[in-house]
Amino acid sequence: MTDQQMYSQSAIARQPDPGTSGWVGWIAFAAVLMILLGGLHIFQGIVALVKDEFFLVGPGGLALNVDFTAWGWTHLVAGTVVLLAGFGVLAGQMWARIVGVVMGVLSVIVNVAFLAAYPFWSLTMIALAVVLIMALTVHGSDIKAGR
């Protein structure tokens, strides 16, 4: 086999599949983002359970007057659900995409309620949730199809 033939064969082998959508990367990104957001919500929950003084305002200064312990448990449970659903999205599971969108919407609502306690963190979490919802709803099925 000549060098030219070997080069031609290796160039053909490296070309991407023309049927592959660029959205597969976005869905993988959404799955990793879900895993990250789930971990961050778990972290928020632990902080709320262990150290109430960490937050800038007391529970009365929040949009909803709730004890930080209740919010801590909410964040722990929701974070675990989002984390597990992130792995489901990587596996191409439809239920995981639905859970991801629902939990993304709930994350936005919860972080709006926590805006007074830590504004920068809440705005960051809201922005990440919006990106997550967009990626999961636009072409979420592409990752399972491998298109």
Beta strands, then each sheet from edge to edge (+ up, - down):
end
